[in-house]
Amino acid sequence: MNNPLTPLAQVVTVALNDAGLSENTTAKRTGIPRSTLRRRLMTGDFHYETELWPVARLLSTTPSALVALAEDAA
């Protein structure tokens, strides 16, 4: 069964890949458990304050910018 990524999951995954950040590195630098990060990258169901903000900061952007890109892609 092939589950396509949601637009937000796709945007965050591409941004992390473009920045050269692995799941392990992202998890360590954001404090998000790796298993949780992996789930969020598959579902796009990020908790705004505790997950999307730290990832956005790591990417030198904002959650709203990531969401806007996802909305444009949808």
N, CA, C and O of each residue as an XYZ file, in Angstrom:
296
protein
N       0.843     -1.181      0.000
C       0.000      0.000      0.000
C       0.887      1.242      0.000
O       1.766      1.374      0.851
N       0.667      2.131     -0.926
C       1.465      3.332     -1.064
C       0.705      4.519     -0.478
O      -0.361      4.884     -0.974
N       1.251      5.117      0.570
C       0.634      6.278      1.199
C       1.395      7.525      0.799
O       2.505      7.741      1.287
N       0.836      8.356     -0.073
C       1.545      9.580     -0.456
C       1.644     10.532      0.725
O       0.768     10.564      1.590
N       2.713     11.302      0.749
C       2.894     12.274      1.819
C       1.884     13.401      1.687
O       1.500     13.776      0.579
N       1.459     13.935      2.813
C       0.601     15.114      2.796
C       1.446     16.294      2.330
O       2.675     16.223      2.374
N       0.817     17.373      1.885
C       1.602     18.527      1.426
C       2.584     19.056      2.479
O       3.724     19.380      2.144
N       2.164     19.149      3.736
C       3.078     19.655      4.767
C       4.220     18.678      5.001
O       5.370     19.095      5.142
N       3.923     17.395      5.043
C       4.980     16.397      5.217
C       5.976     16.475      4.063
O       7.185     16.372      4.272
N       5.468     16.655      2.853
C       6.335     16.750      1.679
C       7.222     17.990      1.754
O       8.421     17.908      1.485
N       6.652     19.124      2.113
C       7.421     20.372      2.211
C       8.525     20.253      3.255
O       9.666     20.637      3.001
N       8.192     19.727      4.415
C       9.191     19.604      5.482
C      10.266     18.594      5.089
O      11.452     18.840      5.310
N       9.874     17.476      4.515
C      10.838     16.458      4.096
C      11.807     17.016      3.064
O      13.017     16.816      3.173
N      11.284     17.713      2.066
C      12.140     18.292      1.029
C      13.068     19.352      1.637
O      14.253     19.404      1.305
N      12.538     20.183      2.512
C      13.353     21.230      3.132
C      14.487     20.627      3.966
O      15.618     21.113      3.927
N      14.183     19.571      4.718
C      15.221     18.913      5.504
C      16.274     18.276      4.593
O      17.473     18.384      4.850
N      15.825     17.621      3.542
C      16.757     17.016      2.589
C      17.624     18.072      1.928
O      18.835     17.891      1.806
N      17.013     19.186      1.497
C      17.765     20.269      0.856
C      18.806     20.868      1.803
O      19.870     21.315      1.374
N      18.478     20.869      3.103
C      19.409     21.406      4.098
C      20.451     20.371      4.520
O      21.351     20.672      5.304
N      20.326     19.157      3.998
C      21.275     18.104      4.345
C      21.089     17.556      5.748
O      22.036     17.061      6.359
N      19.869     17.643      6.258
C      19.587     17.199      7.613
C      18.892     15.841      7.598
O      17.826     15.691      7.002
N      19.489     14.871      8.244
C      18.883     13.546      8.348
C      17.826     13.547      9.447
O      17.723     14.496     10.224
N      17.046     12.475      9.502
C      16.064     12.343     10.590
C      16.775     12.322     11.937
O      16.323     12.961     12.887
N      17.877     11.595     12.025
C      18.607     11.516     13.298
C      19.110     12.881     13.743
O      18.935     13.268     14.899
N      19.732     13.606     12.828
C      20.252     14.932     13.158
C      19.114     15.873     13.540
O      19.214     16.609     14.522
N      18.039     15.847     12.768
C      16.895     16.710     13.057
C      16.318     16.387     14.426
O      16.020     17.292     15.206
N      16.161     15.111     14.720
C      15.619     14.703     16.021
C      16.517     15.201     17.158
O      16.024     15.752     18.142
N      17.812     15.012     17.026
C      18.741     15.442     18.073
C      18.727     16.955     18.257
O      18.724     17.450     19.384
N      18.717     17.681     17.151
C      18.822     19.142     17.238
C      17.514     19.816     17.622
O      17.528     20.959     18.081
N      16.384     19.138     17.447
C      15.098     19.725     17.826
C      14.566     19.187     19.143
O      13.677     19.787     19.748
N      15.107     18.056     19.592
C      14.602     17.442     20.817
C      13.350     16.612     20.597
O      12.730     16.160     21.560
N      12.972     16.408     19.348
C      11.806     15.586     19.022
C      12.284     14.136     18.934
O      13.239     13.855     18.209
N      11.645     13.210     19.654
C      12.056     11.812     19.534
C      12.019     11.364     18.071
O      11.110     11.725     17.323
N      13.014     10.576     17.676
C      13.130     10.162     16.279
C      11.884      9.439     15.776
O      11.453      9.663     14.645
N      11.303      8.577     16.602
C      10.104      7.853     16.173
C       8.946      8.812     15.943
O       8.161      8.626     15.013
N       8.834      9.832     16.777
C       7.784     10.844     16.601
C       8.046     11.639     15.330
O       7.130     11.869     14.540
N       9.282     12.057     15.128
C       9.625     12.820     13.932
C       9.311     12.019     12.676
O       8.757     12.556     11.717
N       9.661     10.746     12.677
C       9.382      9.893     11.513
C       7.875      9.846     11.233
O       7.455      9.947     10.081
N       7.063      9.693     12.288
C       5.596      9.686     12.114
C       5.111     11.008     11.540
O       4.283     11.030     10.630
N       5.625     12.102     12.070
C       5.197     13.427     11.599
C       5.599     13.645     10.143
O       4.861     14.266      9.377
N       6.760     13.138      9.764
C       7.201     13.289      8.381
C       6.369     12.427      7.435
O       6.332     12.689      6.233
N       5.720     11.430      7.952
C       4.841     10.603      7.125
C       3.423     11.169      7.061
O       2.747     11.053      6.039
N       2.979     11.783      8.161
C       1.579     12.225      8.231
C       1.404     13.728      8.047
O       0.338     14.179      7.628
N       2.436     14.503      8.354
C       2.297     15.960      8.308
C       1.521     16.507      9.486
O       1.202     17.695      9.519
N       1.215     15.661     10.453
C       0.406     16.052     11.612
C       1.312     16.562     12.735
O       1.368     15.972     13.814
N       2.014     17.654     12.473
C       2.938     18.228     13.447
C       2.178     18.988     14.519
O       1.201     19.677     14.225
N       2.625     18.863     15.764
C       2.125     19.732     16.826
C       2.845     21.063     16.629
O       4.075     21.115     16.611
N       2.089     22.109     16.485
C       2.641     23.398     16.068
C       3.749     23.892     16.988
O       4.860     24.162     16.531
N       3.456     24.014     18.283
C       4.416     24.607     19.224
C       5.619     23.725     19.502
O       6.748     24.212     19.554
N       5.389     22.429     19.682
C       6.470     21.558     20.154
C       7.216     20.836     19.043
O       8.283     20.273     19.289
N       6.679     20.839     17.828
C       7.330     20.113     16.743
C       7.588     20.972     15.503
O       8.705     20.990     14.987
N       6.577     21.674     15.029
C       6.778     22.440     13.802
C       7.683     23.652     14.031
O       8.515     23.968     13.181
N       7.532     24.325     15.160
C       8.402     25.469     15.455
C       9.862     25.065     15.522
O      10.689     25.700     14.868
N      10.224     24.021     16.293
C      11.644     23.642     16.329
C      12.203     23.237     14.967
O      13.344     23.565     14.642
N      11.413     22.533     14.177
C      11.872     22.146     12.838
C      12.049     23.389     11.974
O      13.045     23.512     11.260
N      11.100     24.302     12.033
C      11.194     25.539     11.249
C      12.428     26.345     11.652
O      13.146     26.855     10.792
N      12.675     26.459     12.949
C      13.866     27.189     13.418
C      15.137     26.536     12.895
O      16.065     27.225     12.470
N      15.179     25.208     12.926
C      16.342     24.492     12.412
C      16.561     24.798     10.936
O      17.697     24.835     10.463
N      15.463     25.017     10.209
C      15.522     25.329      8.781
C      15.638     26.830      8.501
O      15.616     27.257      7.347
N      15.761     27.615      9.558
C      15.853     29.086      9.444
C      14.647     29.675      8.728
O      14.780     30.538      7.861
N      13.474     29.195      9.103
C      12.231     29.711      8.537
C      11.178     29.729      9.635
O      11.501     29.571     10.813
N       9.939     29.917      9.256
C       8.838     29.920     10.226
C       7.836     28.829      9.881
O       7.767     28.380      8.737
N       7.063     28.406     10.869
C       6.014     27.434     10.566
C       5.032     27.955      9.525
O       4.573     27.200      8.667
N       4.707     29.246      9.597
C       3.746     29.784      8.638
C       4.290     29.729      7.213
O       3.523     29.529      6.270
N       5.592     29.903      7.043
C       6.180     29.798      5.708
C       6.094     28.365      5.190
O       5.814     28.146      4.011
N       6.333     27.387      6.067
C       6.216     25.984      5.665
C       4.774     25.634      5.310
O       4.516     24.945      4.323
N       3.836     26.117      6.128
C       2.422     25.854      5.861
C       1.986     26.520      4.557
O       1.224     25.934      3.789
N       2.460     27.733      4.304
C       2.110     28.421      3.060
C       2.610     27.641      1.841
O       1.898     27.521      0.845
N       3.826     27.117      1.920
C       4.346     26.303      0.824
C       3.497     25.048      0.635
O       3.236     24.629     -0.493
N       3.071     24.454      1.746
C       2.227     23.256      1.659
C       0.877     23.584      1.058
O       0.334     22.797      0.281
N       0.326     24.742      1.409
C      -0.969     25.147      0.842
C      -0.838     25.388     -0.663
O      -1.730     25.033     -1.433
N       0.265     25.986     -1.071
C       0.494     26.212     -2.492
C       0.630     24.902     -3.263
O       0.233     24.807     -4.425
N       1.199     23.890     -2.597
C       1.413     22.596     -3.240
C       0.151     21.745     -3.289
O       0.049     20.819     -4.094
N      -0.807     22.064     -2.424
C      -2.035     21.246     -2.349
C      -2.954     21.463     -3.524
O      -4.018     20.848     -3.598
